[in-house]
Amino acid sequence: MTFRNIITASAITLAGMLAATAGQAQEATRHTLKVGTLRCNVSAGLGEIIMSTRDMNCRFQPSRGRSEVYVGTIRRYGLDIGVTTRGVLLWSVMAEQRGTRTGLLAGEYDGVSAEATVGVGLGANALIGGSNRSISLQPVSVQGQVGLNLAAGVAQLTLASVQRRR
């Protein structure tokens, strides 16, 4: 298979995964409201074919109130081949309630993930979880990163609140 064929196949795979991701996120947020934005700085990574793990430092900016800091790990299960530098993920945070409480986003999330990188690349992760699976994280912008990578599969995210000492 030529490099051009690999890129074409990667683009088709990514398009299909992004379509599935959008459908899942749309269904999950039918009765929810946007309560803020979550921005995560993701560590560099090496795809391990079946699974990859990356650490994240995140900041949640609620629609009202003070921002909160979270640390987390995102794991991908499925195809993940390649190497990437650090990246940024940006999500709209959707919840069934209007208000937010401290530590609202802490918990486990899962969903669909897709990414393709040749030089500068794109990826998206739509995730559902948190307290009673009542939080939906919808990609605001696709993930930006640099490297050579192809990934598609299931994503699992763990977030823990980092309380500031006063």
C-alpha positions as protocol buffer text, in pm:
chain_id: "A"
residue {
  index: 1
  type: MET
  ca { x: 0 y: 0 z: 0 }
}
residue {
  index: 2
  type: THR
  ca { x: 143 y: 339 z: -99 }
}
residue {
  index: 3
  type: PHE
  ca { x: 170 y: 637 z: 134 }
}
residue {
  index: 4
  type: ARG
  ca { x: -101 y: 815 z: -68 }
}
residue {
  index: 5
  type: ASN
  ca { x: -338 y: 518 z: -23 }
}
residue {
  index: 6
  type: ILE
  ca { x: -270 y: 517 z: 351 }
}
residue {
  index: 7
  type: ILE
  ca { x: -356 y: 888 z: 373 }
}
residue {
  index: 8
  type: THR
  ca { x: -675 y: 839 z: 169 }
}
residue {
  index: 9
  type: ALA
  ca { x: -784 y: 545 z: 384 }
}
residue {
  index: 10
  type: SER
  ca { x: -705 y: 747 z: 698 }
}
residue {
  index: 11
  type: ALA
  ca { x: -916 y: 1040 z: 579 }
}
residue {
  index: 12
  type: ILE
  ca { x: -1212 y: 812 z: 501 }
}
residue {
  index: 13
  type: THR
  ca { x: -1183 y: 644 z: 841 }
}
residue {
  index: 14
  type: LEU
  ca { x: -1163 y: 979 z: 1018 }
}
residue {
  index: 15
  type: ALA
  ca { x: -1468 y: 1113 z: 832 }
}
residue {
  index: 16
  type: GLY
  ca { x: -1671 y: 807 z: 932 }
}
residue {
  index: 17
  type: MET
  ca { x: -1564 y: 825 z: 1294 }
}
residue {
  index: 18
  type: LEU
  ca { x: -1640 y: 1197 z: 1314 }
}
residue {
  index: 19
  type: ALA
  ca { x: -1989 y: 1136 z: 1173 }
}
residue {
  index: 20
  type: ALA
  ca { x: -2050 y: 867 z: 1437 }
}
residue {
  index: 21
  type: THR
  ca { x: -1914 y: 1097 z: 1708 }
}
residue {
  index: 22
  type: ALA
  ca { x: -2146 y: 1380 z: 1606 }
}
residue {
  index: 23
  type: GLY
  ca { x: -2450 y: 1150 z: 1614 }
}
residue {
  index: 24
  type: GLN
  ca { x: -2363 y: 1018 z: 1959 }
}
residue {
  index: 25
  type: ALA
  ca { x: -2310 y: 1367 z: 2101 }
}
residue {
  index: 26
  type: GLN
  ca { x: -2633 y: 1496 z: 1949 }
}
residue {
  index: 27
  type: GLU
  ca { x: -2838 y: 1214 z: 2104 }
}
residue {
  index: 28
  type: ALA
  ca { x: -2673 y: 1257 z: 2446 }
}
residue {
  index: 29
  type: THR
  ca { x: -2743 y: 1631 z: 2462 }
}
residue {
  index: 30
  type: ARG
  ca { x: -3106 y: 1631 z: 2356 }
}
residue {
  index: 31
  type: HIS
  ca { x: -3223 y: 1747 z: 2704 }
}
residue {
  index: 32
  type: THR
  ca { x: -2915 y: 1929 z: 2826 }
}
residue {
  index: 33
  type: LEU
  ca { x: -2782 y: 2283 z: 2851 }
}
residue {
  index: 34
  type: LYS
  ca { x: -2434 y: 2422 z: 2798 }
}
residue {
  index: 35
  type: VAL
  ca { x: -2288 y: 2493 z: 3143 }
}
residue {
  index: 36
  type: GLY
  ca { x: -1933 y: 2587 z: 3040 }
}
residue {
  index: 37
  type: THR
  ca { x: -1619 y: 2501 z: 2845 }
}
residue {
  index: 38
  type: LEU
  ca { x: -1341 y: 2251 z: 2924 }
}
residue {
  index: 39
  type: ARG
  ca { x: -992 y: 2309 z: 2780 }
}
residue {
  index: 40
  type: CYS
  ca { x: -730 y: 2038 z: 2824 }
}
residue {
  index: 41
  type: ASN
  ca { x: -360 y: 2039 z: 2743 }
}
residue {
  index: 42
  type: VAL
  ca { x: -272 y: 1684 z: 2641 }
}
residue {
  index: 43
  type: SER
  ca { x: 74 y: 1531 z: 2677 }
}
residue {
  index: 44
  type: ALA
  ca { x: 273 y: 1400 z: 2381 }
}
residue {
  index: 45
  type: GLY
  ca { x: 207 y: 1037 z: 2300 }
}
residue {
  index: 46
  type: LEU
  ca { x: 312 y: 720 z: 2129 }
}
residue {
  index: 47
  type: GLY
  ca { x: 39 y: 501 z: 1978 }
}
residue {
  index: 48
  type: GLU
  ca { x: 65 y: 140 z: 2090 }
}
residue {
  index: 49
  type: ILE
  ca { x: -156 y: -13 z: 1816 }
}
residue {
  index: 50
  type: ILE
  ca { x: -426 y: -146 z: 2054 }
}
residue {
  index: 51
  type: MET
  ca { x: -424 y: 120 z: 2327 }
}
residue {
  index: 52
  type: SER
  ca { x: -272 y: 458 z: 2407 }
}
residue {
  index: 53
  type: THR
  ca { x: -276 y: 667 z: 2725 }
}
residue {
  index: 54
  type: ARG
  ca { x: -212 y: 1041 z: 2765 }
}
residue {
  index: 55
  type: ASP
  ca { x: -215 y: 1267 z: 3069 }
}
residue {
  index: 56
  type: MET
  ca { x: -406 y: 1597 z: 3064 }
}
residue {
  index: 57
  type: ASN
  ca { x: -423 y: 1921 z: 3262 }
}
residue {
  index: 58
  type: CYS
  ca { x: -761 y: 2089 z: 3223 }
}
residue {
  index: 59
  type: ARG
  ca { x: -944 y: 2408 z: 3312 }
}
residue {
  index: 60
  type: PHE
  ca { x: -1325 y: 2418 z: 3330 }
}
residue {
  index: 61
  type: GLN
  ca { x: -1475 y: 2764 z: 3279 }
}
residue {
  index: 62
  type: PRO
  ca { x: -1840 y: 2753 z: 3387 }
}
residue {
  index: 63
  type: SER
  ca { x: -2087 y: 2986 z: 3217 }
}
residue {
  index: 64
  type: ARG
  ca { x: -2110 y: 3156 z: 3557 }
}
residue {
  index: 65
  type: GLY
  ca { x: -1858 y: 3149 z: 3838 }
}
residue {
  index: 66
  type: ARG
  ca { x: -1490 y: 3073 z: 3887 }
}
residue {
  index: 67
  type: SER
  ca { x: -1287 y: 2836 z: 3677 }
}
residue {
  index: 68
  type: GLU
  ca { x: -1183 y: 2496 z: 3813 }
}
residue {
  index: 69
  type: VAL
  ca { x: -869 y: 2291 z: 3752 }
}
residue {
  index: 70
  type: TYR
  ca { x: -878 y: 1920 z: 3672 }
}
residue {
  index: 71
  type: VAL
  ca { x: -617 y: 1656 z: 3597 }
}
residue {
  index: 72
  type: GLY
  ca { x: -699 y: 1355 z: 3388 }
}
residue {
  index: 73
  type: THR
  ca { x: -604 y: 1069 z: 3164 }
}
residue {
  index: 74
  type: ILE
  ca { x: -747 y: 984 z: 2824 }
}
residue {
  index: 75
  type: ARG
  ca { x: -717 y: 627 z: 2697 }
}
residue {
  index: 76
  type: ARG
  ca { x: -797 y: 509 z: 2347 }
}
residue {
  index: 77
  type: TYR
  ca { x: -878 y: 146 z: 2267 }
}
residue {
  index: 78
  type: GLY
  ca { x: -861 y: 39 z: 1904 }
}
residue {
  index: 79
  type: LEU
  ca { x: -630 y: 138 z: 1622 }
}
residue {
  index: 80
  type: ASP
  ca { x: -364 y: 387 z: 1737 }
}
residue {
  index: 81
  type: ILE
  ca { x: -40 y: 394 z: 1541 }
}
residue {
  index: 82
  type: GLY
  ca { x: 217 y: 676 z: 1548 }
}
residue {
  index: 83
  type: VAL
  ca { x: 373 y: 957 z: 1751 }
}
residue {
  index: 84
  type: THR
  ca { x: 233 y: 1304 z: 1831 }
}
residue {
  index: 85
  type: THR
  ca { x: 346 y: 1613 z: 2020 }
}
residue {
  index: 86
  type: ARG
  ca { x: 137 y: 1782 z: 2287 }
}
residue {
  index: 87
  type: GLY
  ca { x: -210 y: 1893 z: 2185 }
}
residue {
  index: 88
  type: VAL
  ca { x: -516 y: 2082 z: 2307 }
}
residue {
  index: 89
  type: LEU
  ca { x: -872 y: 1951 z: 2342 }
}
residue {
  index: 90
  type: LEU
  ca { x: -1165 y: 2193 z: 2376 }
}
residue {
  index: 91
  type: TRP
  ca { x: -1515 y: 2076 z: 2472 }
}
residue {
  index: 92
  type: SER
  ca { x: -1854 y: 2235 z: 2538 }
}
residue {
  index: 93
  type: VAL
  ca { x: -1976 y: 2096 z: 2869 }
}
residue {
  index: 94
  type: MET
  ca { x: -2342 y: 1996 z: 2857 }
}
residue {
  index: 95
  type: ALA
  ca { x: -2545 y: 1900 z: 3167 }
}
residue {
  index: 96
  type: GLU
  ca { x: -2906 y: 1836 z: 3265 }
}
residue {
  index: 97
  type: GLN
  ca { x: -2899 y: 2116 z: 3522 }
}
residue {
  index: 98
  type: ARG
  ca { x: -2844 y: 2490 z: 3488 }
}
residue {
  index: 99
  type: GLY
  ca { x: -2610 y: 2551 z: 3781 }
}
residue {
  index: 100
  type: THR
  ca { x: -2272 y: 2398 z: 3848 }
}
residue {
  index: 101
  type: ARG
  ca { x: -2106 y: 2281 z: 4166 }
}
residue {
  index: 102
  type: THR
  ca { x: -1739 y: 2246 z: 4251 }
}
residue {
  index: 103
  type: GLY
  ca { x: -1599 y: 1923 z: 4111 }
}
residue {
  index: 104
  type: LEU
  ca { x: -1895 y: 1874 z: 3875 }
}
residue {
  index: 105
  type: LEU
  ca { x: -1680 y: 1718 z: 3602 }
}
residue {
  index: 106
  type: ALA
  ca { x: -1492 y: 1468 z: 3821 }
}
residue {
  index: 107
  type: GLY
  ca { x: -1551 y: 1109 z: 3712 }
}
residue {
  index: 108
  type: GLU
  ca { x: -1530 y: 862 z: 3425 }
}
residue {
  index: 109
  type: TYR
  ca { x: -1634 y: 935 z: 3065 }
}
residue {
  index: 110
  type: ASP
  ca { x: -1644 y: 723 z: 2753 }
}
residue {
  index: 111
  type: GLY
  ca { x: -1729 y: 765 z: 2388 }
}
residue {
  index: 112
  type: VAL
  ca { x: -1595 y: 762 z: 2033 }
}
residue {
  index: 113
  type: SER
  ca { x: -1255 y: 896 z: 1926 }
}
residue {
  index: 114
  type: ALA
  ca { x: -1098 y: 963 z: 1587 }
}
residue {
  index: 115
  type: GLU
  ca { x: -772 y: 1130 z: 1483 }
}
residue {
  index: 116
  type: ALA
  ca { x: -545 y: 1155 z: 1180 }
}
residue {
  index: 117
  type: THR
  ca { x: -211 y: 1338 z: 1179 }
}
residue {
  index: 118
  type: VAL
  ca { x: 43 y: 1376 z: 902 }
}
residue {
  index: 119
  type: GLY
  ca { x: 240 y: 1685 z: 1002 }
}
residue {
  index: 120
  type: VAL
  ca { x: -45 y: 1891 z: 1149 }
}
residue {
  index: 121
  type: GLY
  ca { x: -349 y: 1679 z: 1233 }
}
residue {
  index: 122
  type: LEU
  ca { x: -706 y: 1674 z: 1354 }
}
residue {
  index: 123
  type: GLY
  ca { x: -904 y: 1465 z: 1597 }
}
residue {
  index: 124
  type: ALA
  ca { x: -1231 y: 1467 z: 1789 }
}
residue {
  index: 125
  type: ASN
  ca { x: -1361 y: 1298 z: 2103 }
}
residue {
  index: 126
  type: ALA
  ca { x: -1730 y: 1308 z: 2209 }
}
residue {
  index: 127
  type: LEU
  ca { x: -1766 y: 1172 z: 2562 }
}
residue {
  index: 128
  type: ILE
  ca { x: -2045 y: 1104 z: 2813 }
}
residue {
  index: 129
  type: GLY
  ca { x: -2002 y: 1046 z: 3186 }
}
residue {
  index: 130
  type: GLY
  ca { x: -1943 y: 1228 z: 3512 }
}
residue {
  index: 131
  type: SER
  ca { x: -2189 y: 1213 z: 3799 }
}
residue {
  index: 132
  type: ASN
  ca { x: -2466 y: 965 z: 3705 }
}
residue {
  index: 133
  type: ARG
  ca { x: -2353 y: 993 z: 3340 }
}
residue {
  index: 134
  type: SER
  ca { x: -2524 y: 1333 z: 3333 }
}
residue {
  index: 135
  type: ILE
  ca { x: -2240 y: 1526 z: 3164 }
}
residue {
  index: 136
  type: SER
  ca { x: -2167 y: 1532 z: 2792 }
}
residue {
  index: 137
  type: LEU
  ca { x: -1841 y: 1668 z: 2649 }
}
residue {
  index: 138
  type: GLN
  ca { x: -1891 y: 1783 z: 2289 }
}
residue {
  index: 139
  type: PRO
  ca { x: -1590 y: 1880 z: 2077 }
}
residue {
  index: 140
  type: VAL
  ca { x: -1589 y: 2258 z: 2020 }
}
residue {
  index: 141
  type: SER
  ca { x: -1293 y: 2246 z: 1789 }
}
residue {
  index: 142
  type: VAL
  ca { x: -1101 y: 1948 z: 1671 }
}
residue {
  index: 143
  type: GLN
  ca { x: -780 y: 1852 z: 1844 }
}
residue {
  index: 144
  type: GLY
  ca { x: -470 y: 2021 z: 1706 }
}
residue {
  index: 145
  type: GLN
  ca { x: -135 y: 1843 z: 1722 }
}
residue {
  index: 146
  type: VAL
  ca { x: 180 y: 1774 z: 1522 }
}
residue {
  index: 147
  type: GLY
  ca { x: 320 y: 1431 z: 1434 }
}
residue {
  index: 148
  type: LEU
  ca { x: 239 y: 1116 z: 1238 }
}
residue {
  index: 149
  type: ASN
  ca { x: -56 y: 919 z: 1375 }
}
residue {
  index: 150
  type: LEU
  ca { x: -380 y: 737 z: 1291 }
}
residue {
  index: 151
  type: ALA
  ca { x: -627 y: 650 z: 1566 }
}
residue {
  index: 152
  type: ALA
  ca { x: -989 y: 536 z: 1574 }
}
residue {
  index: 153
  type: GLY
  ca { x: -1181 y: 357 z: 1844 }
}
residue {
  index: 154
  type: VAL
  ca { x: -1329 y: 399 z: 2189 }
}
residue {
  index: 155
  type: ALA
  ca { x: -1206 y: 672 z: 2422 }
}
residue {
  index: 156
  type: GLN
  ca { x: -1216 y: 666 z: 2801 }
}
residue {
  index: 157
  type: LEU
  ca { x: -1147 y: 979 z: 3007 }
}
residue {
  index: 158
  type: THR
  ca { x: -1092 y: 1011 z: 3381 }
}
residue {
  index: 159
  type: LEU
  ca { x: -1107 y: 1358 z: 3541 }
}
residue {
  index: 160
  type: ALA
  ca { x: -1020 y: 1451 z: 3900 }
}
residue {
  index: 161
  type: SER
  ca { x: -1081 y: 1794 z: 4053 }
}
residue {
  index: 162
  type: VAL
  ca { x: -778 y: 1981 z: 4186 }
}
residue {
  index: 163
  type: GLN
  ca { x: -890 y: 2198 z: 4477 }
}
residue {
  index: 164
  type: ARG
  ca { x: -693 y: 2517 z: 4534 }
}
residue {
  index: 165
  type: ARG
  ca { x: -570 y: 2583 z: 4887 }
}
residue {
  index: 166
  type: ARG
  ca { x: -668 y: 2921 z: 5029 }
}
